[in-house]
Amino acid sequence: MAIAVIALLTISLQEALHGSLQFARSATAQTERADAWRSTMRLMRSVIEAASPDPEGGRPGRYTVVFHGEAIGFATLTTIPAYALGGGRQRVWVGLGGPNADALIMRWRPELDSGRGAAAAATLPAVELLDGVRMIRFSYLGRRDGQPEAQWSDSWSGQATLPKLVRLDIMFEDGGRVRRLSLTAAPRASADSLCAIDPLTRRCRGT
């Protein structure tokens, strides 16, 4: 009788331990997933805020705005944090991609490599930032040439200024549920194609 009781207790303890281990693994996976998307959103904010004009032919203080924005992604010159892709100033494309077009990816090349736009971006090395993407949309706030005031748009290309704001709306699978996040960030640089940049303020001289 005592042996049978001990055996039952042993089985119960094993089942409890197994359940605890499964719970711990599940909790760890959820934590890692949350850390991943939070890190991705922090990186996206940093990339947008550090978007900057392009040096114009090596002329000191003269810049050209190069920003190609679409609903599924954008290309720009920016400074990447040291913890991501080695850091430094890079020409990046961020947007929807991957073999099944269900991931947020980033492609990049060094600043001095002047290939630009979505066509050039297709040949760049890529890193997957977030998988399981169900929906993604970038939009841009700014005053286009000839418009009296700033408006939101699904594209921003060929303009004399950087957009005032960039917004990302994204839906993705997160541990069996669908999560939706939004991020709005402003490029810190303020410049246009006729601008002479003040290196200290990163704004046009006299403004």
JOKADA-V370527 format. One record per residue. RES is the residue in three letters. SS is DSSP state (a for helix, b for strand, c for the rest). D_FIRST is the distance of its C-alpha to the first C-alpha in Angstrom with 1 decimal. Layout:
# JOKADA-V370527
RES,SS,D_FIRST + RES,SS,D_FIRST
This chain:
# JOKADA-V370527
MET,c,0.0 + ALA,a,3.8 + ILE,a,5.4 + ALA,a,5.1 + VAL,a,6.3 + ILE,a,8.7 + ALA,a,9.9 + LEU,a,10.7 + LEU,a,12.5 + THR,a,14.3 + ILE,a,15.5 + SER,a,16.7 + LEU,a,18.4 + GLN,a,20.1 + GLU,a,21.3 + ALA,a,22.6 + LEU,a,24.3 + HIS,a,25.8 + GLY,a,27.1 + SER,a,28.6 + LEU,a,30.3 + GLN,a,31.8 + PHE,a,33.1 + ALA,a,34.6 + ARG,a,36.3 + SER,a,37.6 + ALA,a,38.9 + THR,a,40.5 + ALA,a,42.2 + GLN,a,43.6 + THR,a,44.9 + GLU,a,46.5 + ARG,a,48.1 + ALA,a,49.4 + ASP,a,50.8 + ALA,a,52.5 + TRP,a,54.4 + ARG,a,55.3 + SER,a,56.7 + THR,a,58.6 + MET,a,60.2 + ARG,a,61.2 + LEU,a,62.8 + MET,a,64.6 + ARG,a,66.1 + SER,a,67.2 + VAL,a,68.9 + ILE,a,70.7 + GLU,a,71.9 + ALA,c,73.1 + ALA,c,75.1 + SER,b,78.6 + PRO,c,82.1 + ASP,b,83.1 + PRO,b,85.7 + GLU,c,89.0 + GLY,c,90.5 + GLY,c,89.7 + ARG,c,92.2 + PRO,c,91.1 + GLY,c,90.0 + ARG,b,90.5 + TYR,b,87.6 + THR,b,86.8 + VAL,c,84.0 + VAL,c,81.8 + PHE,b,79.0 + HIS,b,77.9 + GLY,b,75.5 + GLU,b,74.1 + ALA,c,71.5 + ILE,c,68.9 + GLY,b,69.8 + PHE,b,72.5 + ALA,b,74.2 + THR,b,75.7 + LEU,b,76.4 + THR,b,73.9 + THR,b,72.2 + ILE,b,68.6 + PRO,c,66.3 + ALA,c,65.6 + TYR,c,61.9 + ALA,c,62.7 + LEU,c,64.4 + GLY,c,65.9 + GLY,c,67.8 + GLY,b,71.6 + ARG,b,74.2 + GLN,b,73.4 + ARG,b,74.6 + VAL,b,71.6 + TRP,b,70.7 + VAL,b,67.7 + GLY,b,66.5 + LEU,b,64.7 + GLY,b,64.0 + GLY,c,61.5 + PRO,c,61.1 + ASN,c,60.1 + ALA,c,62.2 + ASP,c,59.1 + ALA,b,59.1 + LEU,b,61.1 + ILE,b,62.7 + MET,b,65.3 + ARG,b,68.0 + TRP,b,70.2 + ARG,b,73.1 + PRO,b,75.0 + GLU,c,77.6 + LEU,c,80.5 + ASP,c,79.6 + SER,c,81.5 + GLY,c,79.9 + ARG,c,79.3 + GLY,a,77.9 + ALA,a,75.3 + ALA,a,76.9 + ALA,a,76.8 + ALA,a,73.3 + ALA,c,71.9 + THR,c,72.5 + LEU,c,70.8 + PRO,b,67.5 + ALA,b,64.8 + VAL,b,61.6 + GLU,b,59.1 + LEU,b,58.5 + LEU,b,56.4 + ASP,c,55.0 + GLY,c,54.1 + VAL,b,57.4 + ARG,b,58.1 + MET,b,61.4 + ILE,b,63.7 + ARG,b,67.1 + PHE,b,69.4 + SER,b,72.4 + TYR,b,75.2 + LEU,b,77.4 + GLY,b,80.9 + ARG,c,84.6 + ARG,c,85.8 + ASP,c,89.4 + GLY,c,91.6 + GLN,c,89.0 + PRO,c,89.9 + GLU,c,86.3 + ALA,c,82.9 + GLN,b,80.7 + TRP,b,77.2 + SER,b,77.3 + ASP,c,75.0 + SER,c,77.3 + TRP,b,79.2 + SER,c,81.4 + GLY,c,85.0 + GLN,c,85.3 + ALA,c,87.3 + THR,b,84.4 + LEU,c,80.7 + PRO,c,78.8 + LYS,c,78.3 + LEU,b,74.6 + VAL,b,72.1 + ARG,b,69.3 + LEU,b,66.1 + ASP,b,64.0 + ILE,b,60.9 + MET,b,57.9 + PHE,b,55.0 + GLU,b,51.4 + ASP,b,49.0 + GLY,c,45.3 + GLY,c,45.5 + ARG,b,48.0 + VAL,b,51.8 + ARG,b,53.4 + ARG,b,57.0 + LEU,b,58.9 + SER,b,62.5 + LEU,b,64.5 + THR,b,68.1 + ALA,b,69.9 + ALA,c,73.5 + PRO,c,75.3 + ARG,c,76.5 + ALA,c,79.7 + SER,b,82.6 + ALA,c,85.3 + ASP,b,87.5 + SER,c,89.5 + LEU,c,92.6 + CYS,c,90.7 + ALA,b,91.1 + ILE,b,87.8 + ASP,b,87.6 + PRO,c,85.1 + LEU,c,83.9 + THR,c,83.3 + ARG,c,82.6 + ARG,b,85.0 + CYS,b,88.6 + ARG,c,91.2 + GLY,c,92.9 + THR,c,90.0
